[in-house]
Amino acid sequence: EGDIICVFSQYGEVVNINLVRDKKTGKSKGFCFLCYEDQRSTILAVDNFNGIKIKGRTIRVDHVANYRPPKDSDDLDEVTKTLREKGCGVKTPPHTSSDSLSEDDSPPVKKQKGSVCS
């Protein structure tokens, strides 16, 4: 986890990481979920890390729409508990017919938390 955080923190503050491990052996399965403090960092990481080689392995980095954190751990810090309750990915509101914008209107801009899968 430390190496991943070190590499990915060059694009922003990493607030959570879930390195997926085999339950029996404890070894990494080769992928993780990473949450940045803001969406801008997520976009930078996806744009700059997807397809690069790290330690001889080409990595895939992409956005996660519906991340569900594991529920098997009871020993969680407050940040992790909050992220699991509120979520970490971009929340896209459902489109309704009354949501149409005129050419002069612009949609509201909100700072969203981002998630990255590598």
MIDOSE-1310 file (N, C-alpha, C; in nm, 2 decimals, decimal comma, always signed):
residues 118
egdi	+0,08/-0,12/+0,00/+0,00/+0,00/+0,00/+0,09/+0,13/+0,00; +0,19/+0,12/+0,08/+0,28/+0,24/+0,09/+0,34/+0,28/-0,05; +0,39/+0,18/-0,12/+0,45/+0,21/-0,25/+0,34/+0,27/-0,35; +0,22/+0,22/-0,35/+0,12/+0,27/-0,43/+0,08/+0,41/-0,40
icvf	+0,06/+0,44/-0,27/+0,03/+0,57/-0,22/+0,14/+0,67/-0,26; +0,27/+0,62/-0,25/+0,38/+0,71/-0,28/+0,38/+0,75/-0,43; +0,35/+0,66/-0,52/+0,35/+0,68/-0,66/+0,23/+0,77/-0,69; +0,11/+0,73/-0,65/-0,01/+0,80/-0,68/-0,03/+0,94/-0,62
sqyg	+0,04/+0,96/-0,51/+0,02/+1,09/-0,44/+0,08/+1,21/-0,51; +0,16/+1,18/-0,62/+0,21/+1,30/-0,69/+0,10/+1,38/-0,76; -0,02/+1,32/-0,77/-0,13/+1,39/-0,84/-0,23/+1,44/-0,74; -0,21/+1,41/-0,61/-0,31/+1,47/-0,51/-0,31/+1,38/-0,38
evvn	-0,39/+1,43/-0,29/-0,39/+1,37/-0,16/-0,48/+1,24/-0,16; -0,41/+1,12/-0,13/-0,48/+1,00/-0,13/-0,54/+0,98/+0,01; -0,68/+0,96/+0,01/-0,75/+0,95/+0,14/-0,78/+0,81/+0,18; -0,78/+0,72/+0,08/-0,81/+0,58/+0,11/-0,76/+0,49/+0,01
inlv	-0,71/+0,37/+0,05/-0,67/+0,27/-0,04/-0,72/+0,13/+0,00; -0,76/+0,05/-0,09/-0,81/-0,08/-0,06/-0,73/-0,17/-0,16; -0,62/-0,23/-0,11/-0,54/-0,33/-0,19/-0,61/-0,46/-0,17; -0,67/-0,52/-0,28/-0,74/-0,64/-0,27/-0,65/-0,76/-0,25
rdkk	-0,67/-0,84/-0,15/-0,58/-0,95/-0,11/-0,66/-1,08/-0,11; -0,59/-1,19/-0,14/-0,65/-1,32/-0,13/-0,68/-1,35/+0,02; -0,80/-1,40/+0,05/-0,83/-1,42/+0,19/-0,75/-1,53/+0,26; -0,71/-1,63/+0,19/-0,64/-1,74/+0,25/-0,49/-1,71/+0,26
tgks	-0,43/-1,65/+0,16/-0,28/-1,63/+0,16/-0,24/-1,49/+0,21; -0,33/-1,40/+0,19/-0,30/-1,26/+0,23/-0,22/-1,19/+0,12; -0,19/-1,25/+0,01/-0,11/-1,19/-0,10/-0,21/-1,10/-0,19; -0,15/-1,00/-0,24/-0,22/-0,91/-0,33/-0,27/-0,98/-0,45
kgfc	-0,39/-0,95/-0,49/-0,45/-1,00/-0,62/-0,41/-0,92/-0,74; -0,33/-0,82/-0,72/-0,28/-0,74/-0,83/-0,36/-0,62/-0,87; -0,46/-0,58/-0,79/-0,53/-0,46/-0,81/-0,58/-0,39/-0,68; -0,61/-0,27/-0,69/-0,66/-0,19/-0,57/-0,75/-0,09/-0,61
flcy	-0,82/-0,03/-0,51/-0,91/+0,09/-0,53/-0,85/+0,20/-0,45; -0,84/+0,32/-0,51/-0,77/+0,43/-0,45/-0,87/+0,55/-0,45; -0,87/+0,62/-0,34/-0,96/+0,74/-0,34/-0,88/+0,86/-0,31; -0,90/+0,96/-0,40/-0,83/+1,09/-0,38/-0,93/+1,19/-0,31
edqr	-0,87/+1,29/-0,26/-0,94/+1,39/-0,19/-1,04/+1,47/-0,28; -1,00/+1,49/-0,41/-1,08/+1,56/-0,50/-1,08/+1,50/-0,64; -1,18/+1,53/-0,72/-1,20/+1,47/-0,85/-1,09/+1,51/-0,95; -1,04/+1,63/-0,93/-0,93/+1,68/-1,02/-0,81/+1,59/-1,02
stil	-0,77/+1,54/-0,90/-0,66/+1,45/-0,88/-0,69/+1,32/-0,95; -0,81/+1,27/-0,93/-0,85/+1,15/-1,00/-0,83/+1,15/-1,15; -0,88/+1,26/-1,21/-0,87/+1,28/-1,35/-0,72/+1,28/-1,39; -0,64/+1,35/-1,32/-0,49/+1,36/-1,35/-0,43/+1,22/-1,34
avdn	-0,46/+1,15/-1,24/-0,40/+1,01/-1,22/-0,45/+0,92/-1,34; -0,57/+0,92/-1,37/-0,62/+0,84/-1,48/-0,55/+0,88/-1,61; -0,55/+1,00/-1,64/-0,49/+1,05/-1,77/-0,34/+1,02/-1,78; -0,27/+1,03/-1,67/-0,12/+1,01/-1,67/-0,07/+0,87/-1,64
fngi	-0,15/+0,79/-1,57/-0,10/+0,66/-1,53/-0,15/+0,55/-1,61; -0,26/+0,56/-1,67/-0,32/+0,45/-1,75/-0,23/+0,41/-1,86; -0,18/+0,28/-1,86/-0,10/+0,23/-1,97/+0,05/+0,24/-1,95; +0,09/+0,30/-1,84/+0,24/+0,31/-1,81/+0,29/+0,18/-1,75
kikg	+0,42/+0,17/-1,76/+0,49/+0,05/-1,69/+0,55/+0,09/-1,56; +0,52/+0,01/-1,46/+0,58/+0,03/-1,33/+0,64/-0,11/-1,29; +0,77/-0,11/-1,26/+0,84/-0,23/-1,22/+0,81/-0,34/-1,33; +0,81/-0,31/-1,45/+0,79/-0,41/-1,56/+0,65/-0,45/-1,59
rtir	+0,55/-0,39/-1,52/+0,41/-0,43/-1,54/+0,34/-0,31/-1,60; +0,26/-0,33/-1,70/+0,17/-0,22/-1,75/+0,05/-0,22/-1,66; +0,02/-0,10/-1,62/-0,09/-0,08/-1,53/-0,21/-0,02/-1,60; -0,33/-0,05/-1,55/-0,45/+0,00/-1,60/-0,51/+0,09/-1,49
vdhv	-0,54/+0,21/-1,52/-0,60/+0,30/-1,42/-0,73/+0,36/-1,48; -0,84/+0,35/-1,41/-0,96/+0,40/-1,46/-1,06/+0,44/-1,35; -1,16/+0,51/-1,39/-1,26/+0,55/-1,29/-1,35/+0,44/-1,25; -1,40/+0,44/-1,13/-1,50/+0,34/-1,08/-1,63/+0,41/-1,05
anyr	-1,74/+0,36/-1,11/-1,87/+0,42/-1,10/-1,94/+0,37/-0,97; -1,94/+0,24/-0,94/-2,01/+0,19/-0,83/-1,93/+0,10/-0,74; -1,83/+0,17/-0,67/-1,74/+0,10/-0,58/-1,82/+0,06/-0,46; -1,81/-0,07/-0,42/-1,86/-0,12/-0,29/-1,74/-0,17/-0,21
ppkd	-1,71/-0,10/-0,10/-1,60/-0,14/-0,01/-1,63/-0,27/+0,06; -1,53/-0,35/+0,10/-1,55/-0,47/+0,17/-1,61/-0,44/+0,31; -1,69/-0,54/+0,35/-1,76/-0,53/+0,48/-1,70/-0,62/+0,59; -1,59/-0,68/+0,57/-1,54/-0,78/+0,66/-1,44/-0,73/+0,77
sddl	-1,42/-0,60/+0,77/-1,32/-0,55/+0,87/-1,40/-0,47/+0,98; -1,37/-0,50/+1,10/-1,43/-0,43/+1,22/-1,34/-0,32/+1,27; -1,21/-0,33/+1,24/-1,11/-0,23/+1,30/-1,09/-0,12/+1,20; -1,17/-0,02/+1,19/-1,16/+0,08/+1,09/-1,14/+0,22/+1,16
devt	-1,05/+0,30/+1,09/-1,04/+0,44/+1,14/-1,15/+0,52/+1,10; -1,16/+0,64/+1,16/-1,28/+0,73/+1,13/-1,29/+0,77/+0,98; -1,18/+0,80/+0,92/-1,18/+0,84/+0,78/-1,24/+0,73/+0,69; -1,19/+0,61/+0,71/-1,24/+0,49/+0,64/-1,39/+0,47/+0,66
ktlr	-1,43/+0,48/+0,79/-1,58/+0,47/+0,82/-1,66/+0,57/+0,75; -1,62/+0,69/+0,75/-1,69/+0,80/+0,68/-1,70/+0,77/+0,53; -1,58/+0,73/+0,47/-1,58/+0,70/+0,32/-1,67/+0,59/+0,29; -1,68/+0,49/+0,37/-1,77/+0,38/+0,35/-1,92/+0,42/+0,36
ekgc	-1,95/+0,51/+0,45/-2,08/+0,55/+0,47/-2,13/+0,65/+0,35; -2,04/+0,74/+0,32/-2,08/+0,85/+0,22/-2,04/+0,81/+0,08; -1,94/+0,72/+0,07/-1,89/+0,69/-0,06/-1,77/+0,78/-0,10; -1,71/+0,74/-0,21/-1,59/+0,80/-0,25/-1,59/+0,84/-0,40
gvkt	-1,68/+0,78/-0,47/-1,69/+0,81/-0,62/-1,77/+0,93/-0,65; -1,77/+0,96/-0,78/-1,85/+1,08/-0,83/-1,99/+1,04/-0,83; -2,08/+1,12/-0,77/-2,22/+1,10/-0,77/-2,28/+1,17/-0,89; -2,34/+1,10/-0,98/-2,41/+1,16/-1,09/-2,56/+1,16/-1,07
ppht	-2,62/+1,27/-1,06/-2,77/+1,27/-1,04/-2,84/+1,22/-1,16; -2,96/+1,15/-1,13/-3,03/+1,10/-1,25/-3,08/+1,21/-1,33; -3,09/+1,19/-1,46/-3,14/+1,29/-1,56/-3,29/+1,30/-1,56; -3,35/+1,41/-1,55/-3,49/+1,43/-1,56/-3,52/+1,53/-1,67
ssds	-3,64/+1,52/-1,72/-3,68/+1,61/-1,83/-3,68/+1,76/-1,79; -3,69/+1,79/-1,66/-3,69/+1,93/-1,61/-3,55/+1,98/-1,60; -3,45/+1,90/-1,62/-3,31/+1,94/-1,61/-3,25/+2,01/-1,73; -3,33/+2,04/-1,83/-3,27/+2,10/-1,95/-3,22/+2,24/-1,92
lsed	-3,11/+2,27/-1,98/-3,04/+2,40/-1,96/-3,05/+2,48/-2,09; -3,07/+2,61/-2,08/-3,07/+2,70/-2,19/-2,92/+2,72/-2,23; -2,89/+2,78/-2,34/-2,76/+2,81/-2,38/-2,68/+2,90/-2,29; -2,75/+2,99/-2,22/-2,69/+3,09/-2,13/-2,67/+3,03/-1,99
dspp	-2,73/+2,92/-1,96/-2,72/+2,86/-1,83/-2,60/+2,77/-1,83; -2,54/+2,76/-1,71/-2,43/+2,66/-1,70/-2,46/+2,57/-1,58; -2,43/+2,44/-1,58/-2,46/+2,36/-1,47/-2,38/+2,40/-1,35; -2,43/+2,37/-1,23/-2,36/+2,40/-1,11/-2,23/+2,31/-1,10
vkkq	-2,12/+2,37/-1,05/-2,00/+2,30/-1,04/-1,98/+2,26/-0,89; -1,96/+2,13/-0,86/-1,93/+2,09/-0,72/-1,80/+2,02/-0,72; -1,73/+2,03/-0,61/-1,60/+1,96/-0,59/-1,64/+1,82/-0,54; -1,61/+1,72/-0,62/-1,64/+1,58/-0,59/-1,52/+1,50/-0,55
kgsv	-1,54/+1,40/-0,47/-1,43/+1,31/-0,44/-1,42/+1,21/-0,55; -1,30/+1,16/-0,58/-1,28/+1,07/-0,69/-1,23/+0,94/-0,64; -1,24/+0,84/-0,73/-1,19/+0,71/-0,70/-1,11/+0,66/-0,82; -1,01/+0,59/-0,80/-0,93/+0,53/-0,90/-0,91/+0,38/-0,88
cs	-0,91/+0,31/-0,99/-0,89/+0,17/-0,98/-0,76/+0,14/-1,06; -0,67/+0,07/-1,00/-0,55/+0,04/-1,07/-0,52/-0,11/-1,07
